[in-house]
Amino acid sequence: MKKNVGSVDKIARIILGLVILIIGVLAQSWWGLIGLIPLVTGLVGNCPLYPILGISTCKTDDKK
């Protein structure tokens, strides 16, 4: 699995995912589970939507 999520993007996704989960728990709503999506993509470092949109926030090393 190729990494396509950069470090700033990872941090933002993890924080956003945790905030959504906490709000869902406090509101006693199942909608908080949506927070798992940015949380998991941030922890794994891969967003399945990025290749479709042609986006990558991960810096690559072009030296070979």
Backbone bond lengths (Angstrom), bond angles and torsions (degrees), N, CA, C in turn:
res aa  C-N    CA-C-N  psi(-1)  N-CA   C-N-CA  omega(-1)  CA-C   N-CA-C  phi
1 M - - - 1.449 - - 1.535 107.79 -
2 K 1.307 116.57 120.79 1.455 121.98 -177.63 1.528 110.70 -80.89
3 K 1.315 115.83 133.89 1.465 121.16 179.02 1.533 108.93 -74.36
4 N 1.334 116.41 133.21 1.455 120.03 177.36 1.534 111.76 -136.48
5 V 1.330 116.86 13.36 1.465 122.50 179.74 1.526 108.04 -116.03
6 G 1.331 116.30 119.42 1.453 121.16 -179.34 1.516 112.88 -76.95
7 S 1.336 115.76 175.98 1.469 120.76 -173.73 1.526 112.85 -65.91
8 V 1.327 118.35 -42.82 1.473 120.51 179.02 1.526 109.75 -66.72
9 D 1.312 115.50 -41.30 1.470 121.05 178.34 1.525 110.49 -62.95
10 K 1.340 117.48 -40.14 1.467 121.75 178.45 1.524 111.28 -60.21
11 I 1.329 115.32 -49.19 1.463 120.23 -178.58 1.524 110.52 -61.07
12 A 1.340 116.33 -44.43 1.464 120.50 179.89 1.529 111.11 -62.43
13 R 1.328 117.11 -41.92 1.466 120.96 -179.84 1.526 111.91 -65.57
14 I 1.335 116.05 -42.36 1.468 119.98 -179.49 1.523 110.39 -64.49
15 I 1.335 116.73 -46.02 1.465 120.20 179.08 1.520 110.82 -63.18
16 L 1.328 117.31 -46.36 1.469 121.22 179.89 1.524 110.96 -61.10
17 G 1.330 116.92 -43.79 1.462 120.61 179.42 1.514 112.03 -61.23
18 L 1.329 116.46 -43.95 1.463 120.03 179.13 1.525 111.54 -65.53
19 V 1.327 117.13 -40.56 1.467 120.65 179.14 1.531 110.56 -62.48
20 I 1.333 116.84 -45.08 1.467 120.44 179.71 1.532 110.32 -63.42
21 L 1.332 116.90 -42.20 1.469 119.98 178.17 1.524 111.69 -62.27
22 I 1.325 116.84 -44.25 1.467 120.73 -179.95 1.523 111.17 -64.01
23 I 1.327 116.75 -43.21 1.472 120.32 178.18 1.529 109.68 -62.25
24 G 1.335 117.08 -40.54 1.459 120.61 178.37 1.519 112.13 -62.90
25 V 1.330 116.28 -40.25 1.471 120.00 178.73 1.523 109.95 -67.31
26 L 1.331 116.70 -45.86 1.468 120.08 -179.37 1.533 112.37 -63.93
27 A 1.332 116.41 -34.98 1.465 121.12 179.23 1.527 111.43 -85.85
28 Q 1.323 116.73 -3.31 1.471 122.91 -177.23 1.525 110.83 52.44
29 S 1.340 114.08 51.04 1.455 120.71 -177.61 1.530 110.24 -125.74
30 W 1.313 115.79 143.57 1.459 121.51 175.72 1.521 111.72 -69.88
31 W 1.328 118.00 -17.37 1.452 121.95 179.48 1.522 111.45 -61.41
32 G 1.314 117.77 -21.57 1.455 121.18 177.74 1.515 113.36 -62.85
33 L 1.329 116.54 -21.89 1.464 120.27 178.61 1.527 112.43 -65.51
34 I 1.313 117.04 -18.71 1.467 120.45 175.89 1.526 109.72 -61.08
35 G 1.314 117.25 -25.74 1.456 121.55 177.72 1.519 113.29 -63.08
36 L 1.325 117.35 -17.82 1.460 120.65 177.92 1.528 111.81 -66.26
37 I 1.317 117.28 -29.72 1.470 120.77 -177.49 1.533 110.85 -63.70
38 P 1.340 119.41 -57.96 1.469 117.01 178.76 1.529 112.55 -66.68
39 L 1.320 117.69 -30.78 1.461 120.33 179.41 1.532 110.94 -64.23
40 V 1.310 117.68 -48.98 1.465 121.76 -178.71 1.527 110.83 -67.28
41 T 1.333 118.28 -43.80 1.461 119.88 -179.98 1.530 110.70 -64.97
42 G 1.321 117.25 -32.42 1.458 120.05 176.50 1.516 111.90 -70.74
43 L 1.314 117.27 -40.97 1.462 120.75 -179.83 1.527 112.25 -70.85
44 V 1.324 116.84 -37.11 1.465 121.21 -178.40 1.536 110.96 -80.24
45 G 1.322 117.40 -32.30 1.465 120.93 -179.43 1.511 113.91 87.11
46 N 1.318 116.80 16.25 1.457 121.15 -179.93 1.516 109.57 -137.63
47 C 1.325 115.71 129.03 1.461 121.43 175.43 1.526 108.12 -112.71
48 P 1.336 118.54 117.92 1.464 120.48 -177.01 1.529 113.75 -66.19
49 L 1.316 117.80 -17.62 1.462 120.94 179.87 1.534 111.83 -82.02
50 Y 1.319 117.68 -26.32 1.466 121.58 -176.96 1.531 114.02 -59.15
51 P 1.339 120.78 -46.65 1.469 119.06 179.20 1.530 112.96 -62.03
52 I 1.316 116.60 -34.33 1.463 120.43 178.94 1.520 110.47 -64.16
53 L 1.343 115.43 -38.93 1.464 120.80 -179.67 1.527 112.51 -88.84
54 G 1.316 117.86 -5.02 1.454 121.94 -179.94 1.520 113.15 72.05
55 I 1.333 117.16 33.85 1.454 122.86 -176.85 1.523 109.42 -112.64
56 S 1.337 115.86 145.75 1.456 121.94 170.38 1.516 107.29 -152.10
57 T 1.324 117.50 122.63 1.466 120.98 178.57 1.519 110.48 -98.58
58 C 1.319 116.52 1.47 1.459 121.84 -179.19 1.527 108.58 -86.81
59 K 1.332 115.99 127.79 1.455 119.97 177.43 1.519 108.75 -73.86
60 T 1.327 116.02 134.09 1.464 120.61 179.92 1.507 109.36 -109.65
61 D 1.298 115.04 150.52 1.450 121.55 177.16 1.531 107.84 -96.73
62 D 1.333 116.41 111.32 1.464 120.99 -176.50 1.523 112.52 -83.53
63 K 1.318 118.92 -2.75 1.459 122.47 179.94 1.525 109.61 -78.09
64 K 1.327 115.53 128.04 1.473 120.57 179.03 1.495 110.07 -130.61
